[in-house]
Amino acid sequence: MNTSNNRTASNYHFLTREDVINLLEQKDMELKSKDVELKSKNVELKQKDVELKSKNVELKQKDAEIKVKDVEIKQKDAELKQKDEELKQKDAELARKSQRILELERMVFGRRSEKRLPESPNGWAGSFFDKDWAKEGKQLSGEIPTIIKEVEKQAKQRREASRNARSTRKGKPYASYVPNDIERVVTEIYPDGYDENRMVIIGHDKTEHLCLRPSSFYVKVEDRIVCRLKDAKPTDAKIDILEAPLRKQAVDCFADASLLAEIITGKFVYHLPEYRQSTRWKEHGINIPTSTINSWVHSTANALYPLYKLQAKLILQSPYLQVDETSVQVADRKGKTRKGYLWGVRDALHCRGVFFHWKEGSRSGAVPDELFKGYHGAIQSDGYEAYSRFENVQGIELLGCMAHVRRKFEHLSTNDKNAAHIVKMIAVLYELEANLKHSNASYEEIQAERKSKAYPILKALEAYMKEVHKEYLPGEAMEKALRYAFSVWIRISRYVQDGRFNIDNNLMEQAIRPITLGRKNYLFCGNNEGAENNAIFYTFMACCREAKIEPNVWLRQVLAKPLLDMEDEELVKLLPINYK
């Protein structure tokens, strides 16, 4: 049909009227259909346009939101950076506070020797020797690396020699641990089926075990005989009666000198409080009240007091003393205690031992004033300010303790390179001292070695500490450690001038250590008298250790004597230093 119509249309002039009308109607319908389609398309386009406009609005909104988010992200990023900086500052602050906490813990729980420190090293002379020494030290300052290498080389040789000496002791049998004359209890053990009539012994396979018998109690009865002549008559005007003399011991009580010695060494050597000793003895059927034991202890202290005064007098005659103090809790009234202080004084030159002094627990400067009144010689101590009063006293040379300086830097050396360097330099000084001790050097040789090696190191260390001090804020742990070193440096450096002097006060601190162990067990003294008794007992326990005497053996023999009836000439012979 379409073909026909096309043909008809192309041959338009051949069409009839009716065909033309049909053709026009058809065209009109097609146009109307196209018009409808166009209108529909137009509506769709308008809808699409609306949708596009809506999408455009949405996109603009999304773009605006994205821009807002971008701004927020930038703000958050800036806030995070700020928070990161704040965290870094907080970390640094926490590190400082942690260090401060450590310092406070040491102040509370550790030993405090100083209270006031110089504000800064500015204006501090630091020259602790005369001009000749200073000149020589300046000349030698450039040789410090060489000096350090030499000291370390000698230290290495010393350690190798010590290791070789130890190796020769390897493989010693256990028999070397016990004395040769120790009692041996032999038990013969025969095999099952042994018949002495049918068998002959061809050898022995021995096994040894070290055994212990529990301590035991017994009562010593002294039966003093009373007698008279056989031919004497009751009616005689005078009858000679003979009676064995009463043997007197230091303490007139039921306890023998051996038991008193056991109580004292148990408490002041092995740190067993009186109540624990009483509890142990109950296992043996001996029920002695703690109050009775305490009474015996007080009586023993009273008996030893004259001997204690002689020991103190002997120590104070030494030209070189080491001093230190330690705290002891004292019960003033029920449920209340206060902190008091025992003062220790050691003969650092003649090895005559130590003595401990109690003055109602005081730590004031009045105590050393009383102790060292009229004294002439060297006094070595830590940085406690009470000793500063002797700095300008005629006849007294005040020495410091290098160990206390080292401790201030030692716990800081892990995180601080300056502290680590200071500790390393101090270690070289100690290596030098160990080398000199190992070589059994004389006082003159020690002085010469210190002058040539220790002195330049001390001067270099002094300059280094002054230089790095400016890197720290006031109150920081490192800054406080440096200020402490400044406050005692002149005292410390004086040991170089005399071969008799020690680099530190450690020997005195070692004598004090048993007191710190003991107070952890018995906690406190009942009163001032009890604290003074502790001073007496700790004095003689320390003296026995230094004299290499067993305290129990010394006490057994000394307490068996009537101390209160003896003269000073006799008592002096009983001091641990004179004990044979």
C-alpha positions in Angstrom: 0.0 0.0 0.0 2.7 2.4 0.8 4.3 1.6 -2.5 1.1 2.4 -4.2 0.7 5.6 -2.3 4.2 6.6 -3.1 3.6 5.9 -6.7 0.4 7.7 -6.5 2.0 10.6 -4.9 4.7 10.7 -7.5 2.0 10.5 -10.1 -0.1 13.0 -8.4 -1.7 14.3 -11.5 -3.1 10.8 -12.2 -4.9 10.6 -8.8 -8.6 11.0 -8.5 -10.1 13.4 -6.1 -11.0 10.6 -3.7 -7.5 9.3 -3.7 -6.2 12.8 -3.0 -8.5 13.2 -0.1 -7.5 9.8 1.4 -4.0 10.7 0.9 -4.4 14.0 2.7 -6.3 12.4 5.5 -3.5 9.8 5.9 -0.9 12.6 5.9 -2.9 14.5 8.4 -3.1 11.5 10.7 0.6 11.0 10.4 1.2 14.6 11.2 -1.1 14.4 14.2 0.7 11.3 15.4 4.0 13.0 14.9 2.7 16.0 16.8 1.6 13.8 19.7 5.0 12.2 19.7 6.7 15.5 19.6 4.5 16.8 22.4 5.4 13.6 24.4 9.0 14.1 23.6 8.7 17.7 24.7 7.2 16.7 28.0 9.9 14.1 28.5 12.5 16.7 27.7 11.0 19.1 30.1 11.0 16.4 32.7 14.6 15.6 31.9 15.4 19.3 32.1 13.7 19.4 35.5 15.6 16.3 36.6 18.8 17.8 35.3 18.2 21.0 37.1 17.4 19.0 40.3 20.5 17.0 39.8 22.5 20.2 39.3 21.1 21.6 42.5 22.0 18.3 44.3 25.5 18.4 42.8 25.9 22.0 43.9 24.7 21.0 47.4 27.0 18.0 47.4 29.8 20.2 46.2 29.1 22.7 49.0 28.9 19.8 51.5 32.2 18.5 50.2 33.8 22.0 50.5 32.4 22.2 54.1 33.8 18.7 54.8 37.1 19.7 53.3 37.2 22.7 55.6 36.3 20.5 58.5 39.0 18.0 57.6 41.5 20.7 57.3 40.4 22.0 60.7 40.6 18.5 62.2 44.0 18.0 60.7 45.1 21.2 62.3 43.6 20.2 65.6 45.3 16.8 65.3 48.6 18.5 64.7 48.0 20.7 67.7 47.0 17.7 69.8 50.1 15.9 68.6 52.2 18.8 69.8 50.3 18.9 73.1 50.9 15.2 73.5 54.6 15.6 72.9 54.6 18.4 75.5 52.6 16.2 77.9 55.0 13.3 77.3 58.0 15.5 78.1 56.1 16.9 81.1 55.3 13.3 82.3 58.9 12.3 81.8 60.0 15.3 84.0 57.3 14.4 86.5 58.4 10.8 86.6 61.9 11.8 87.2 60.7 14.1 89.9 58.7 11.3 91.5 61.9 9.2 91.5 63.7 12.0 93.2 60.9 12.4 95.8 60.9 8.6 96.4 64.6 8.8 97.0 64.1 11.7 99.4 61.3 9.9 101.3 62.5 6.3 101.2 66.2 6.7 100.6 68.9 8.4 102.5 69.1 12.2 102.4 72.3 13.9 103.3 71.9 17.4 102.0 69.1 20.0 102.4 70.4 23.2 101.0 72.3 23.4 97.7 74.0 26.3 96.0 71.9 28.1 93.4 74.5 27.8 90.6 78.2 27.3 90.0 78.6 30.9 89.1 81.4 32.5 91.1 82.5 29.0 92.5 86.2 29.0 92.5 86.7 25.3 92.0 90.4 25.5 92.6 91.0 23.1 95.4 94.8 23.0 95.4 97.6 25.4 95.6 99.1 27.1 92.5 101.7 24.5 91.9 99.1 21.8 91.8 96.8 23.9 89.6 99.7 24.5 87.2 100.6 20.9 87.0 97.0 19.9 86.5 96.6 22.3 83.6 99.7 20.9 81.9 98.3 17.4 82.3 94.7 18.1 81.2 95.6 17.4 77.6 96.8 13.9 78.5 93.4 12.7 79.9 92.6 10.3 77.0 96.1 8.7 77.5 95.5 8.6 81.3 92.2 6.9 80.8 93.6 4.3 78.5 96.4 3.5 80.9 94.0 3.1 83.8 91.7 0.9 81.8 94.6 -1.2 80.6 95.8 -1.8 84.2 92.2 -2.6 85.2 92.0 -5.2 82.5 95.2 -6.8 83.7 93.9 -6.8 87.3 90.7 -8.5 86.3 92.5 -11.1 84.3 94.8 -11.8 87.2 91.7 -12.1 89.5 90.0 -14.5 87.1 93.2 -16.7 86.9 93.3 -16.8 90.7 89.7 -17.8 90.9 90.2 -20.6 88.4 92.7 -22.3 90.7 90.0 -22.7 93.3 87.7 -24.7 91.0 87.1 -28.3 91.8 87.9 -28.2 95.5 86.0 -30.9 97.4 83.3 -30.0 99.8 85.7 -31.1 102.6 87.3 -27.7 102.2 84.1 -26.1 103.6 84.4 -27.7 107.0 87.3 -27.9 109.5 89.5 -31.0 109.5 88.8 -31.7 113.1 85.0 -31.8 112.8 83.3 -34.7 114.5 82.6 -37.7 112.3 79.9 -40.2 113.2 80.5 -43.4 111.2 77.6 -45.9 110.7 78.5 -49.2 109.1 75.9 -50.5 106.7 76.1 -54.2 105.7 74.6 -55.7 102.6 71.6 -58.0 102.9 72.7 -61.6 103.4 76.0 -60.6 105.0 77.5 -63.4 107.2 80.7 -62.6 109.0 81.5 -66.3 109.4 81.3 -67.0 105.7 82.4 -63.6 104.2 85.4 -61.3 104.3 85.3 -57.5 103.8 87.3 -56.4 100.8 86.6 -52.7 100.7 84.5 -49.7 101.8 82.3 -47.4 99.8 81.8 -44.2 102.0 79.3 -41.4 101.6 79.5 -38.3 103.7 76.7 -35.8 104.7 77.1 -32.6 106.8 74.6 -32.8 109.6 73.2 -30.3 112.2 72.2 -30.9 115.8 69.5 -28.5 117.0 70.7 -26.0 119.7 70.0 -27.3 123.2 69.6 -25.8 126.6 71.0 -27.0 129.9 71.2 -25.5 133.4 74.7 -25.0 134.8 74.7 -25.6 138.6 77.7 -24.2 140.5 77.7 -26.0 143.8 80.2 -24.0 146.0 81.5 -26.3 148.7 81.6 -25.1 152.3 83.9 -27.0 154.7 85.8 -26.8 158.0 88.5 -28.7 159.7 87.6 -32.2 160.9 89.0 -31.7 164.4 87.2 -28.4 165.0 84.5 -28.5 167.6 81.3 -26.4 167.6 82.3 -25.1 171.0 85.6 -23.6 169.7 85.7 -19.8 169.9 86.9 -19.6 166.3 86.2 -22.1 163.6 87.8 -21.6 160.2 85.2 -22.2 157.5 86.3 -22.4 153.9 83.8 -21.5 151.1 84.5 -21.5 147.3 84.2 -17.9 145.9 81.2 -16.9 143.9 82.0 -16.6 140.2 80.7 -13.3 138.9 79.8 -12.6 135.3 79.0 -9.2 133.7 75.3 -9.5 134.2 73.8 -10.9 137.5 70.8 -12.8 136.2 69.6 -16.3 135.5 70.9 -16.2 132.0 74.5 -17.4 131.5 77.0 -15.4 129.4 76.5 -18.0 126.6 72.8 -17.3 126.5 73.2 -13.6 126.7 75.7 -13.8 123.8 73.2 -15.8 121.8 70.4 -13.3 122.4 72.6 -10.2 121.4 74.1 -11.8 118.3 70.7 -13.1 117.3 69.2 -9.6 117.4 72.1 -7.4 116.3 73.9 -9.8 113.8 71.1 -12.0 112.5 68.3 -9.4 112.9 66.0 -11.7 115.0 63.7 -9.6 117.3 63.4 -10.7 120.9 59.9 -12.1 120.5 61.0 -14.3 117.6 63.8 -15.7 119.7 61.4 -16.4 122.5 59.1 -18.2 120.1 61.9 -20.4 118.8 62.9 -21.4 122.3 59.4 -22.6 123.1 60.1 -25.5 120.6 62.7 -26.7 123.1 60.4 -26.4 126.0 61.9 -23.1 127.3 59.2 -20.5 127.8 61.0 -17.2 128.6 58.8 -14.1 128.4 59.9 -11.4 126.0 59.9 -8.9 128.8 62.5 -11.0 130.7 64.7 -11.2 127.6 64.4 -7.4 127.1 65.4 -6.9 130.7 68.5 -9.1 130.1 69.4 -7.1 127.0 69.2 -3.8 129.0 71.4 -5.2 131.7 73.9 -6.4 129.2 74.1 -3.0 127.6 74.7 -1.4 131.0 77.5 -3.9 131.7 79.2 -3.1 128.3 78.8 0.7 128.7 82.3 1.3 130.3 83.8 -0.8 127.4 81.8 1.2 124.9 83.1 4.6 126.3 86.7 3.3 125.9 86.0 2.2 122.3 84.6 5.7 121.5 87.6 7.4 123.1 90.0 5.1 121.1 88.2 5.9 117.8 88.4 9.7 118.3 92.1 9.5 118.7 92.5 8.6 115.0 93.7 11.4 112.7 91.3 10.3 110.0 87.6 9.6 110.7 84.6 8.7 108.5 81.2 9.7 109.8 77.6 9.0 108.8 74.2 8.8 110.3 71.1 6.6 109.9 67.6 6.8 111.1 65.9 4.7 113.8 62.3 4.8 114.9 61.7 5.3 118.6 58.4 4.9 120.5 57.8 7.9 122.7 54.3 6.8 123.8 52.0 4.0 123.1 51.1 3.9 119.4 53.4 6.8 118.5 56.9 6.7 117.1 59.3 9.4 116.0 62.4 9.3 113.8 65.8 9.6 115.5 69.3 9.3 114.3 72.3 7.1 115.2 75.7 8.8 114.4 78.4 6.5 113.2 82.1 7.3 113.5 84.8 5.1 112.1 88.6 5.0 112.4 89.5 5.0 108.7 93.3 4.9 109.2 94.1 2.3 111.9 91.1 0.0 111.4 90.2 0.1 115.1 86.5 -0.2 114.3 83.6 2.1 114.8 81.3 3.5 117.4 77.7 4.6 117.2 76.4 7.6 119.1 72.8 8.3 120.2 71.9 11.8 121.5 68.1 11.5 122.1 67.8 11.0 118.3 68.9 14.5 117.4 70.4 15.2 114.0 71.2 18.8 114.7 74.7 20.3 114.3 75.0 20.3 118.1 75.7 16.5 118.0 78.9 16.7 115.8 79.9 19.8 117.7 79.9 17.7 120.9 81.4 14.6 119.3 84.3 16.4 117.6 85.0 19.1 120.2 88.8 19.6 120.3 89.4 17.0 117.5 92.3 17.5 115.1 92.4 15.5 111.9 90.4 14.7 108.7 86.7 14.0 108.8 85.0 12.4 105.7 81.3 12.6 105.3 78.5 13.0 102.8 77.0 16.3 101.8 74.9 16.8 105.0 75.0 20.5 105.9 75.7 19.8 109.6 79.3 18.9 108.6 79.9 22.2 106.8 80.6 23.9 110.1 84.0 22.1 110.2 85.1 23.6 106.8 86.9 26.5 108.4 87.7 25.0 111.8 91.4 25.1 112.6 93.0 21.7 112.6 90.1 19.9 110.8 90.2 18.9 107.1 86.8 18.1 105.7 86.6 15.4 103.0 83.7 14.4 100.8 82.3 11.2 99.4 82.5 10.5 95.7 80.0 7.6 95.9 77.3 10.1 96.9 78.0 12.2 93.8 78.0 9.2 91.6 74.6 8.1 92.9 73.1 11.4 91.9 74.0 10.9 88.3 73.8 7.1 88.1 70.0 6.8 87.8 70.0 9.6 85.3 72.7 8.1 83.0 70.3 5.9 81.1 68.5 8.8 79.5 71.0 11.7 79.8 74.3 11.6 77.9 75.9 14.2 80.2 75.1 12.1 83.2 76.4 9.1 81.4 79.7 10.9 80.7 80.1 12.0 84.3 79.5 8.5 85.6 82.0 7.1 83.1 84.7 9.6 84.2 84.0 8.8 87.9 84.3 5.1 87.0 87.8 5.7 85.8 88.7 7.2 89.1 87.4 4.1 90.9 89.3 1.9 88.5 92.5 3.8 89.5 91.7 3.2 93.2 91.1 -0.5 92.6 94.4 -0.8 90.6 96.3 0.9 93.5 94.7 -1.4 96.1 95.5 -4.5 94.0 99.2 -3.5 93.7 99.5 -2.9 97.4 100.8 0.5 96.8 102.2 2.6 99.7 100.6 5.9 100.8 103.4 7.7 98.9 102.8 5.7 95.7 99.1 6.3 96.0 99.5 10.0 96.4 101.9 10.2 93.3 99.5 8.2 91.1 96.5 10.3 92.2 98.5 13.5 91.5 99.4 12.4 88.0 96.1 10.7 87.0 93.2 11.5 89.2 93.9 15.2 89.6 93.7 16.0 85.8 90.5 13.9 85.5 88.9 15.8 88.4 89.8 19.1 86.9 88.4 18.1 83.5 85.2 16.7 85.1 84.8 20.0 87.1 85.0 22.0 83.9 82.6 19.7 82.1 79.9 19.9 84.8 80.2 23.7 84.8 79.7 23.8 81.0 76.6 21.5 80.9 74.9 23.1 83.9 73.5 25.8 81.6 71.5 23.2 79.6 69.1 22.4 82.5 66.3 24.3 84.1 66.4 24.9 87.9 64.8 22.1 89.8 65.4 19.4 87.2 67.0 16.2 88.5 70.1 16.7 86.5 70.5 20.3 87.5 70.1 19.3 91.2 72.7 16.6 90.8 75.1 19.1 89.4 74.4 21.6 92.2 75.1 18.9 94.7 78.4 18.1 93.1 79.3 21.7 93.1 78.5 21.9 96.8 80.9 19.1 97.8 83.4 19.1 95.0 86.2 20.8 96.9 85.8 18.3 99.8 85.8 15.4 97.5 88.9 16.4 95.6 91.0 16.7 98.7 91.5 12.9 98.8 94.1 13.3 96.1 96.4 15.2 98.4 97.0 12.3 100.9 97.5 8.6 100.1 95.9 7.7 103.4 92.5 9.1 102.4 89.7 7.2 100.7 87.8 8.3 97.6 84.5 7.7 99.4 82.8 7.0 102.7 81.6 3.5 101.7 83.4 1.7 104.6 81.4 3.7 107.1 78.2 3.0 105.2 79.0 -0.7 105.2 79.2 -0.6 109.0 75.8 1.1 109.1 74.1 -1.5 106.8 73.3 -4.0 109.6 71.4 -1.3 111.4 69.2 -0.7 108.3 68.5 -4.5 108.1 67.8 -4.8 111.8 65.2 -2.0 111.9 63.2 -3.7 109.1 62.7 -6.6 111.5 62.3 -5.0 115.0 60.8 -1.8 113.4 61.4 0.5 116.4 63.1 1.0 119.8 60.9 1.1 122.8 62.5 4.3 124.2 65.6 6.5 124.2 67.4 4.0 126.5 66.6 1.2 124.0 68.1 3.2 121.1 71.2 4.0 123.2 71.5 0.2 123.9 71.3 -0.4 120.2 74.2 2.0 119.7 76.3 0.1 122.2 75.6 -3.4 120.7 76.0 -2.3 117.0 79.3 -0.7 118.0 80.8 -4.0 119.2 79.2 -6.1 116.4 80.8 -3.8 113.8 84.2 -3.8 115.7 84.2 -7.6 115.8 83.5 -7.8 112.0 86.4 -5.4 111.3 88.7 -7.3 113.7 87.6 -10.6 112.0 86.3 -12.0 115.3 83.1 -14.0 115.7 80.8 -11.7 117.7 79.2 -14.6 119.6 82.6 -15.9 120.7 83.8 -12.5 121.8 80.6 -11.8 123.8 80.7 -15.2 125.5 84.1 -14.5 126.9 83.7 -10.9 127.7 80.3 -11.3 129.4 81.7 -14.1 131.5 83.9 -11.5 133.2 82.8 -9.0 136.0 83.1 -6.0 133.8 81.6 -3.5 136.3 84.4 -4.4 138.8 87.3 -4.1 136.3 89.5 -1.0 135.8 90.0 0.8 132.5 93.5 -0.9 132.0 91.8 -4.3 132.1 88.9 -3.3 130.0 91.0 -1.9 127.2 92.4 -5.4 126.7 88.9 -6.7 126.1 88.2 -4.4 123.1 87.8 -6.3 119.8 90.9 -4.6 118.4 93.0 -6.0 121.3 91.2 -9.3 121.7 93.3 -12.4 121.4 
